[in-house]
């Protein structure tokens, strides 16, 4: 494998590559945090959706039962 030859001094290259690496790491950490927030938000919304769905089904069931009782009395 052929080694790359840079024209810039090694001191400048090291600084450039370190800054580049640090920016990449910072970007990755921020993306990881954002992904975690979004994942938690999706979980929370799905949980709430399931909760309200159960409540709606239960309310429908109770409504049907009360309609049946009203019809029996009539």
C-alpha positions as CSV (number, residue, x, y, z in Angstrom):
1,X,0.0,0.0,0.0
2,X,1.3,3.4,-0.9
3,X,1.6,6.0,1.8
4,X,0.0,9.4,1.2
5,X,2.3,12.3,1.0
6,X,1.0,15.6,2.4
7,X,2.5,19.0,1.6
8,X,1.4,20.6,4.9
9,X,3.6,20.3,8.0
10,X,2.8,17.4,10.3
11,X,1.9,19.7,13.1
12,X,-0.9,21.3,11.1
13,X,-2.1,18.0,9.8
14,X,-2.3,16.5,13.3
15,X,-4.3,19.5,14.5
16,X,-6.6,19.3,11.4
17,X,-7.3,15.6,11.9
18,X,-7.9,15.9,15.6
19,X,-10.4,18.7,15.0
20,X,-12.0,16.6,12.3
21,X,-12.3,13.6,14.6
22,X,-13.7,15.7,17.4
23,X,-16.4,17.2,15.2
24,X,-17.3,13.8,13.9
25,X,-17.6,12.4,17.5
26,X,-19.6,15.4,18.7
27,X,-22.0,15.0,15.7
28,X,-22.3,11.3,16.4
29,X,-23.1,11.9,20.1
30,X,-25.8,14.5,19.2
31,X,-27.4,12.1,16.7
32,X,-27.4,9.4,19.3
33,X,-29.1,11.6,21.8
34,X,-31.6,12.7,19.2
35,X,-32.3,9.1,18.3
36,X,-32.8,8.2,21.9
37,X,-35.3,11.1,22.4
38,X,-37.2,10.1,19.3
39,X,-37.3,6.4,20.3
40,X,-38.6,7.3,23.7
41,X,-41.2,9.6,22.2
42,X,-42.4,6.9,19.9
43,X,-42.7,4.4,22.8
44,X,-44.6,7.0,24.8
45,X,-47.0,7.8,22.0
46,X,-47.6,4.1,21.3
47,X,-48.3,3.4,25.0
48,X,-50.8,6.3,25.2
49,X,-52.5,5.2,22.0
50,X,-52.9,1.7,23.4
51,X,-54.3,3.1,26.7
52,X,-56.9,5.3,24.9
53,X,-57.8,2.5,22.6
54,X,-58.6,0.2,25.6
55,X,-60.6,3.0,27.2
56,X,-62.6,3.5,24.0
57,X,-63.3,-0.2,23.6
58,X,-64.4,-0.4,27.2
59,X,-66.7,2.6,26.8
60,X,-68.2,1.1,23.7
61,X,-68.8,-2.2,25.6
62,X,-70.5,-0.4,28.5
63,X,-72.6,1.6,26.0
64,X,-73.8,-1.6,24.3
65,X,-74.6,-3.1,27.7
66,X,-76.6,-0.1,28.8
67,X,-78.4,-0.1,25.4
68,X,-79.3,-3.8,25.9
69,X,-80.6,-3.1,29.4
70,X,-82.7,-0.2,28.2
71,X,-84.2,-2.3,25.4
72,X,-85.0,-5.1,27.9
73,X,-86.9,-2.7,30.1
74,X,-88.9,-1.3,27.1
